[in-house]
């Protein structure tokens, strides 16, 4: 009972920190005309609970490539005192959890379980980017390119993605990654994605910098209109047709508060100070 109460208290503290971070991000975005939307489980939380899914320990945001690049260039100089943009362009290749971005609360410390490994860091929110997908062939090539580039990140940070054939494939690809500068490799991938996103209005887009969800195609129309939505006492941005987004992401539009404990998403953070 004591352990459960301690876990609940820790989760509440993490969620409170996440709200502080997302409030700062929202402020900078509104002041600079940058659109963003809640993403993934945070959309479900806003829909069902007007806030967090009760067991969720982070907030996920997404941006189109144009908005994302503006955010990367503007946020570091506009961020609140304790908030930091964690990205390879600001922190290099060491201790990097993903190729998309995070904003962290530097007043906190935590241990995170990620890709069958563990890393030390700060309480965070994730910000992923939606890149344009011109053709199905491009999508297949970009996914392979992104997957190969992730081998640099996994090798650098001691992560092991998946099991079985997936683990073996990443390990084999990682043999070719030795001796190269990871940051340069990340820049090449993102430069490739930017070239094919700039000035295009394609039917589809995808999270090509996300190892977990790069296989999902989204219809670009979903990211044309946004609105405010209540979230744990804040007003945050969300794509207007967010139920269409959820259908593209999860294959369904019906969600319920009654989720068995063994089907709940595993929490990221193991320890937090």
C-alpha positions, -999 to +999 in steps of 0.1 A: +000+000+000+028+024+009+046+017-023+015+023-044+009+056-026+045+066-033+042+057-070+010+078-072+027+108-056+056+105-080+033+103-110+015+134-098+048+153-095+058+142-130+025+153-145+028+186-127+063+191-142+050+182-177+022+208-174+048+234-165+069+225-196+039+224-220+027+257-207+060+272-216+060+256-250+025+268-256+034+304-246+064+305-270+043+290-298+014+314-295+037+344-292+055+334-325+026+320-346+038+284-344+011+257-346+013+225-326-011+198-316-013+172-288-003+138-300-009+101-294-020+093-259-023+129-249-051+133-275-069+104-259-064+119-225-078+153-236-108+135-253-117+113-223-103+131-192-097+167-203-062+160-192-038+131-187-047+095-191-044+087-154-013+065-157+005+086-183+038+102-173+044+125-202+028+148-228+033+143-265+031+171-291+034+171-329+042+197-355+043+199-392+078+203-406+074+241-412+063+247-377+088+223-362+118+240-378+106+274-367+102+260-331+138+246-332+151+280-342+131+301-318+125+282-286+160+280-272+162+318-269+126+322-257+124+293-232+116+298-196+145+298-171+144+261-163+134+247-196+157+233-222+153+220-258+170+186-259+179+178-295+211+168-313+215+204-325+217+216-289+232+186-270+251+166-296+248+128-298+254+118-262+225+105-241+200+112-269+167+094-266+154+100-302+159+120-333+129+142-327+129+168-299+122+170-262+117+200-238+130+192-204+127+207-169+163+210-157+152+212-120+144+175-121+163+142-125+150+109-136+158+074-149+140+064-181+135+030-196+138+033-234+145+008-262+154-019-237+180+003-221+181+030-194+192+066-195+194+094-170+178+127-179+151+152-168+113+151-169+102+160-204+076+163-231+082+149-266+077+169-298+076+149-330+075+162-365+053+153-394+072+152-427+056+153-462+054+120-481+054+127-519+051+091-531+048+056-518+083+048-531+096+078-512+079+066-480+096+032-482+130+048-489+127+073-461+117+046-436+147+026-445+170+056-443+155+066-409+158+031-396+195+029-406+202+063-391+187+051-358+214+025-356+238+053-349+217+065-320+213+030-305+250+022-307+259+056-292+235+052-263+236+015-256+200+009-266+186-023-280+155-020-301+131-049-299+139-086-299+145-114-324+150-104-360+146-067-354+173-068-328+196-088-351+189-064-380+197-033-361+229-049-347+240-059-382+233-024-396+252-009-366+284-026-378+285-001-407+280+028-384+313+026-367+337+055-371+312+080-384+300+112-366+264+105-354+254+142-355+265+145-391+245+114-399+214+128-382+218+161-401+219+143-434+187+124-427+169+155-415+182+175-445+168+148-468+134+150-451+134+188-453+142+189-490+112+167-497+089+186-473+097+222-483+071+238-505+051+206-509+014+199-503+011+162-505-018+140-496+002+122-469+027+128-441+044+106-416+065+106-384+097+097-402+120+108-373+101+084-349+114+048-348+082+036-332+055+051-355+073+057-388+051+030-405+019+050-402+007+073-430-015+103-420-036+123-443-022+158-446-056+174-444-057+167-407-029+192-400-045+221-418-068+233-390-063+236-352-083+246-321-079+249-283-089+220-260-090+219-222-061+199-207-057+197-169-066+233-164-047+246-194-059+254-229-037+236-254-037+232-292-051+202-310-059+194-346-095+202-352-104+168-366-086+149-339-109+119-340-098+114-376-062+116-364-069+089-337-084+066-364-053+070-385-030+064-355-048+036-337-073+023-363-104+032-342-125+062-330-140+046-299-120+049-267-130+041-231-118+049-196-121+012-187-087-001-198-073-033-181-040-027-163-022-052-186-032-032-217-021+002-204+010+018-220+041+013-199+054+044-181+086+059-193+101+072-161+114+047-134+127+072-108+123+109-104+139+134-081 
